[in-house]
Amino acid sequence: MAFLSTFFSRIASKPHLRRRFRASLPPGPTQPPRSGASGDRLLAWSRGLVPFAVAAGAALAFDLHPVAVPSFCDPGIDLRVGGKDSTELVVKGARREAPEEFIQELKDFLQDNLTVDYEERRFHGEPQNSFHRSVNVPDVVVFPGSQDDVQKIVAACNKYKVPIVPYGGATSIEGHTLAPHGGVCIDMSLMKKIKSLNVEDLDIVVEPGIGWIELNEYLKPYGLFFPLDPGPGATIGGMCATRCSGSLAVRYGTMRDNVINLQVVLANGEIIKTGSRARKSAAGYDLTRLLIGSEGTLGIITEVTLRLQRLPQHSVVAMCNFQTIKDAADVAIATMLSGIQVSRVELLDEVQVKAINIANGKNLPEAPTLMFEFIGTEAYAREQTLIVQKIVSEHNGSDFVYVENAIDKEELWKIRKEALWACFAMAPNNYEAMTTDVCVPLSRLAECITKSKQELDASSLLCTVIAHAGDGNFHTIIMFDPEQEEQRQEAERLNHFMVHTALSLEGTCTGEHGVGTGKMKYLEKELGSGALRTMKRIKSVLDPNDIMNPGKLIPPHVCI
């Protein structure tokens, strides 16, 4: 180890190496080292020296003259969480204490729209629809009322290096709103204005806190609607952040296809717009698509311009049953290949139908079931229905029925929308749901669902299948007792099986729910290390202090 003395001497004599070496060392667990805390600095040096010195030894042996490049990893996250082959569900971040002067600075302009009440902080830090957990909760929750408020909050957070966690409708299920490092939770619920409706252009400008359901209630008298329909309670800002879709995506596309322009506050407090209101543009990088699906890791969305659709003249909802789930999936594929422009194709397995019967007092046949929606003129919608009825009969389908009455149609789709809550009615009170979200090329859907269904049926846990079968996206709801470790591990095993099955069929680990903390561990296998390093570089440029929803989306083991 004689080279160590040479190594230290070289650092001591080169100011640029001293600065970069210090910058590469991790901060303390609760706060940055103080200039007077020599003991803390010595401890931090000792922790960082061994890997750095071993790596430097080879370079010094050849008398190279490198510029020391720090390793941009995430030192605050337990690498077992979100890293490759992770099985941990509790995110263990290093808390970054929010200074009192920082909180006072926020109070000066937010006044009553800020709280440090523990119950409120715990509510925001523990997702209502997710089995993921964090050991920390936010230090403070703020409720901005305008873009100007958001800009001031973000600027203060960047100044004090306090983490930010954006918070919308809290319907996400992959740990997006966890606060592993503490920090500030920015609740966007007060920013729900409709800023302008442009009927002739079929677009609308809204703030991020408005929900898609209330937006469609506003649009209905104008004969318009916004076509994405994720879970009830989802807000437009959160839908952008997770690049969500829903049952209508088979016809209208996902969130990336239905957003024209964004206004975003970046980590340094700068406000940018990502485009104009034009229906198409070839001007510069597509920043809109970069920020949609970024899950709050690059900026805070403060305004969204959405593409709208005309309400259809007429619609028909059809339902049919099958002996096997493969037959049902094959019909979904055959329908799409026929060229029929369906607006929905939803698949439910027999266990899910049973849960619906129990929860809603229904008497539906407990068999694999497909639900369709056809839209257009009355004649065209009926013509589509009859064509699909013929396809169903050719694939062992039965009990094909369809309804055109508005009340009946609403009742059928309400059953589908409440499928998750139906599963809770079938399980003991303390059970939680693990919801999977794989998506495969349409031609591989039947194979993926069949393999998954065999594994689910063999499990001791209660498992149901729900699919947006028209675009290859399917979910399973796995009910388990969180107090029973063997049940939690079994649920996680089933989740792993389905993700790896989908990836082996050229699919994805998440079709619409996003990454958060829950899906990070699969990204390297799906995208490759090069793509993840590119994401990390973009993040490090736009958010050099790593304050924007840290510990999400990009796996912690990825370094640049």
Sequence and secondary structure as in RCSB ss.txt:
>XXXX:A:sequence
MAFLSTFFSRIASKPHLRRRFRASLPPGPTQPPRSGASGDRLLAWSRGLVPFAVAAGAALAFDLHPVAVPSFCDP
GIDLRVGGKDSTELVVKGARREAPEEFIQELKDFLQDNLTVDYEERRFHGEPQNSFHRSVNVPDVVVFPGSQDDV
QKIVAACNKYKVPIVPYGGATSIEGHTLAPHGGVCIDMSLMKKIKSLNVEDLDIVVEPGIGWIELNEYLKPYGLF
FPLDPGPGATIGGMCATRCSGSLAVRYGTMRDNVINLQVVLANGEIIKTGSRARKSAAGYDLTRLLIGSEGTLGI
ITEVTLRLQRLPQHSVVAMCNFQTIKDAADVAIATMLSGIQVSRVELLDEVQVKAINIANGKNLPEAPTLMFEFI
GTEAYAREQTLIVQKIVSEHNGSDFVYVENAIDKEELWKIRKEALWACFAMAPNNYEAMTTDVCVPLSRLAECIT
KSKQELDASSLLCTVIAHAGDGNFHTIIMFDPEQEEQRQEAERLNHFMVHTALSLEGTCTGEHGVGTGKMKYLEK
ELGSGALRTMKRIKSVLDPNDIMNPGKLIPPHVCI
>XXXX:A:secstr
 THHHHHHHHHHH HHHHHHHHHHS   SSS   TT HHHHHHHHHHHHHHHHHHHHHHHHTT           T
TB TTTTSTT    EE B      HHHHHHHHHHHTTSEE  HHHHHHHHS SS S EES   SEEE   SHHHH
HHHHHHHHHHT  EEEESSS  SSSTT  TT  EEEE TT   EEEEETTTTEEEE TTSBHHHHHHHHGGGTEE
     STT BHHHHHHHT   TTHHHH  HHHHEEEEEEEETTS EEE   SSS   SSS HHHHHTTSTTSSEE
EEEEEEE EE  SEEEEEEEE SSHHHHHHHHHHHHHTT   SEEEEE HHHHHHHHHHHT     S EEEEEEE
ESHHHHHHHHHHHHHHHHTTT EEEEEE  HHHHHHHHHHHHTHHHHHHHHS TT EEEE  EE  GGGHHHHHH
HHHHHHHHSSSEEEEEEEGGGTEEEEEEEE TT HHHHHHHHHHHHHHHHHHHHTT BS SSS  TTTSHHHHHH
HH HHHHHHHHHHHHHH TT  BSTTSSS TT   
